[in-house]
Amino acid sequence: MTTPRHERRTLGALYTGLGLTVAATVLPYVDRVTTHLLADHIRDGYPGYTPSRIDAAVTTYLVLLSVIGALGAVAWLGTARAVKAGRRWARPAALVLFVCAATVGLTGLLTTDTSGETGLPPALGWAGMAPSMAALLAVAFLWSRPRVAGRLPRARH
């Protein structure tokens, strides 16, 4: 059985969101061993912190972002499964997924901590916004009516 084009596009957006979520979850770990953006950001915001306290703050962020990433991955997979199965609740689930992804992304990007700086460095904050763009695309695909035989569906009265 073939998958309709409309469903393929929706699933593509959902799996892209999953990939972006995984990437946004892994990125802070890569940063920890390479560029140290997060550690430098914490050090700049809290110059009195000792190296061990900065490391503890980075570890706390890694745990928090990992939990959020794992929950996001489960949500992406669950929504994709619902779309494949043709579940009626797939549309509202995708909408909720978008709202959650946007809220989490904006929170990471814009929330300031007690130092007056954002909690995450901008590069990591923007990476956290990427999954919400895929969620928006998935919602748009799910809530748009598919074309039938190359024509728009007739309006309902």
C-alpha positions, 0 to 999 in steps of 0.5 A: 500500500502506498503512502499518499503524498500529503501524508509523506510530506507530513511524516517528512516534517515530523521526522525532520523535527525528530532529527532536529530534536536529536541534534539540539539535544546532542549539540550541548554535549559536543559543545562541552568537549569542543567550543565550551560556549555554555561554560564560557556563557556561565563564566561570563554571567557569574565571574565569581563561580569556581571551575567546579561550580561552572562544571556543575552548572553545565552538567545541570543544563545537560541533564535538563536538555537531555530530558527535554530532548528525550520527551521531545523524541517520544512526542515526535515518534508518537505523533508520526505513528498516529499520522501513519495509523490515521488517528483522528487525534494526530492533528491536535497532537501535532498542534500541541507538539508545535506549541510545546516545541515553540514554548521550550525553544523560546524559553531556552532562547529568551529566559534570563537568569539571575545574572541578567543574561539568558540561561543558554548562549544564543547559539544553543538557544537558536538550536533549540528553536529549530524543532519548532519550525519542523513542528509548524510545517507538520501542523501546516501539512496536517491541517491543510486539505490534500488535493484530490486528483490535482484539484482542490477539494470542493467547498463544504456548505 
